[in-house]
Amino acid sequence: MSVSNIFTSVCFLVIALMLFACTSSTPPPPVVLPNTPETVARQWQQYVDENRFEAAKQLSAPNASEWLQWVSETLTEDILKEDTLAPGKILGMTCVENNNQAACAYSFDDNGLVYQDTFALLRVDGQWLVDIPKEALIENDDMIEVMIKEMKEQERLKLEQ
């Protein structure tokens, strides 16, 4: 092998290593989160509807994050894979900010039935996050317990038939 071939090979190897070093050290672009009460609420709800609980946690205050953790642990893979009705569609939303808190009233179409509800949001370090007040968590737990009792009762009635 001649000196010029060795020199060419070494130059090629050095250039290739430099290109690889430049491309591999470039950090990925930062994730830009929505940051108005309405855009945060809508994105959070979309993530929940898609069972993307980890993504929703990025837009969640501590209470909402805990609730999402509970939901993700409660829903089994079988439940997540079942054919379910399409998620509701938010029809309209109006948000009112008060310092570092916001409330977003909205209506949504749940397979032909229109309901009204609200999102509570907190601004933490400049980022709006969905919050679930503790009172709502307690009500939600009570409602879930009632639903579970009803399901068990229906199963018992089916077995008796």
N, C-alpha and C positions, 0 to 999 in steps of 0.2 A: 504494500500500500504506500502510495507516495505521500510526501509531506503535504502537498496541496489537498489531497483527498482527506487526510486526517484533519487539516485546518478547516476545510469546508464542513466536515461532519461535526467538529467541535462547535463551530459557529452556528450551525443549524440547531444543535442541542441547546446551546445557550439561549438562542432566540426563542425556541420552543418553551424552555423553562421560564423565561421572562414573561411570555404571553400567558402561560398557565398561571404564574404567580399573580399577574395583574387581574385575571378574570376570577380566580378563586378567592381573592381577598376582598372583592367588592361586596359589601354587605347588601342584603336584600333591601329594597325600598321600604320605608316605614309604613305600617298599616295606618291609613287615615280613617278615623272613626267619624261617623256622622256626629254633628254637634249642635243641633237645635233640638228643642224638646220634641217637635213633631217627627223629625227624621230619625231620632234615636228611638222613639216609641214604635214607629213603623218598622224599622229594621229589627228591633228586638222581637216584635211580634212575628215577623217573618222567620227569624231564626227559630223561635219556639215552635211555630207551625211546621217547620222542616225537621224538628227534633235535633237541631244543631245547638244543644245546650251550652257547650263550651264557648261557642261563638257569642251566644247571648250573654254569657257571663261577662264578656268584655264591656258590655253596655249596662251592667247591673250594679246597683248599690248592694251593700252586704246582705240585706234581707232578701232581695230578689235573687242574689247569687245562691244563698242557702236554699231557697225554694227550688231553684233550678237543679241544684245538687240532689235534693230529695226526689224531684220528678225523674231525673235521669237514673237514680238508683231504683225507683219504684217501677218504672216502665221496663218490662223485660223485652228481650229481642223479639219474642213471639208477639207481644202486643204491638211493638213498633212495626212489625212486618204485616200485621193484619190489614185487610182492606178496610179503610175507614172513610168517613165522609170527608169531602174536601174542606180545608180550613175556611173559616169565615173570612169575608172580604171587608176591609175597612172602607166605609162609604165616605165619611167625612170626619175631619178632626179640627178642633179649635183648641189652641193652647194659650194659657195665661201664665206669665212668669211673675214671680214675686221674690226678688233677690235671688237666692240660691235654690229656690223651689219652683216647681212648675206643676200645673195640672192640665192634662189634655183630655177634654171630653170628646168622645167619638161615638159614631154609630157604626154598626157592622151587620152585614148580611150573613146569617148563619143558615145556609141552604134554604133561603126563602123567608126566614124569620128575621126581622130587624130588631136588634137590641141596642141599648145605650150603655156605655161604661166609661170609665176614666182610667187614665194612667197617672201615677204620681211620679215625679222625677226630682232628683237632687243634682245640683251642680257641685262636683267634687274636683278640686284642683283644675277648674276651668272646663271640665268635661261633664256634659249632661248624662245622667245614668237613671235607668228605670228603678224605682223603689217600690217595694210592696210593704205598706205599713203593717206593723205587727198585728193590729186588729183584723186586717184582711186575712193574714195568715191563720189566725185562730178560727175565723169564720170558715175559711177554706178547709181547714182540718176537720171541723165539725161536719161540713157538707160532704166531704170525702167519706167520713165514717158512716154517714147515713146512706150514701150510695153503695158502699161495700155491704152494709147490712141488707139493703134491698136486693143486691145481686145474689147474696147468699140465700135469701128468702125465695127468690125466683128459682134458683137451682134446686132448692129443697122441694118446691112445688112441682117442678118438672120430674124429679125423681119419684114423687108420690103418684104421679099419673100413670 
